[in-house]
Every structure is written in structure tokens, then in C-alpha cells.
């Protein structure tokens, strides 16, 4: 069971954007289910899986970035070395999830 933390301002602030991403992912997963039900070609199924995975990775990158900026490196704006470390970490995670 997933327990939601009520103090996640970075997700609340981007709720509409994140909800839109989730709706797109839901549509992609629904398309995948229809393709499997319709016995689509394996190439088409793999493309649908890759597309859904890419969308999930992008969603994860967005949430991780918010977490890093708002929780892990809170106040780093005042300290340029920590601020740069936060930016580097965000870039690395985004590259990894592509």
C-alpha cells in the first residue's frame, strides 16, 4: 500500500501538469491493452510499451526534480556549490531516464 505524504508542495504546485501526464500515460496503457486484446503485431506492441515507459520515465524525472529542488537541496540557492550539485543531479537523472 502506498502512503501519501500530505506535505509535498512541489507535486501540489504542479498538480494539473502532473495529472495531465498521468492521463496521457493512462491513454497509452489503454492503447497497449487494446493492442494485446486485438492480437496486434509484436513490433506494434513493443512500440506501445516503449512509449508508455518513456512517459513514465518523464513523469518520474519531473517528480524527482521537484523533490531534489524542494526537499533534498532546500535553501541551496544561497550556497552556489550546493545549488550546482542539485542542478547536476537533476541533469544526470534526466539523462538516465531518457
MOHUMO-V653448 format. One record per backbone hydrogen bond with DSSP energy under -1.0 kcal/mol. NH is the residue of the N-H (numbers start at 1). CO is the residue of the C=O. E is the energy in kcal/mol with one decimal. If there is no record, write none. Layout:
# MOHUMO-V653448
{{NH CO E} {NH CO E}}
This chain:
# MOHUMO-V653448
{{11 8 -1.4} {12 8 -2.0} {13 9 -2.8} {15 12 -1.4} {18 14 -2.9} {19 15 -2.9} {20 16 -1.9} {21 17 -1.9} {22 18 -2.4} {23 19 -2.2} {24 20 -2.0} {25 21 -2.3} {26 22 -2.8} {27 23 -2.0} {28 24 -2.2} {29 25 -2.7} {30 26 -2.6} {31 27 -2.1} {32 28 -2.0} {33 29 -2.5} {34 30 -2.4} {35 31 -2.3} {36 32 -2.4} {37 33 -2.6} {38 34 -2.4} {39 36 -1.4} {40 35 -2.9} {45 41 -2.1} {46 42 -2.7} {47 43 -2.0} {48 44 -2.1} {49 45 -2.4} {50 46 -2.7} {51 47 -2.3} {52 48 -2.4} {53 49 -2.7} {54 50 -2.5} {55 51 -2.0} {56 52 -2.3} {57 53 -2.8} {58 54 -2.2} {59 55 -2.1} {60 56 -2.8} {61 57 -2.6} {62 58 -2.1} {63 59 -2.2} {64 60 -2.9} {65 61 -2.6} {66 62 -1.9} {67 63 -2.2} {68 64 -2.9} {69 65 -2.6} {70 66 -2.5} {71 67 -2.5} {72 67 -1.9} {73 68 -2.5} {76 73 -2.3} {78 75 -1.3} {79 76 -1.0} {83 79 -2.4} {84 80 -2.5} {85 81 -1.9} {86 82 -2.2} {87 83 -2.2} {88 84 -2.7} {89 85 -2.4} {90 86 -2.3} {91 87 -2.3} {92 88 -2.5} {93 89 -2.5} {94 90 -2.5} {95 91 -2.3} {96 92 -2.5} {97 93 -2.3}}
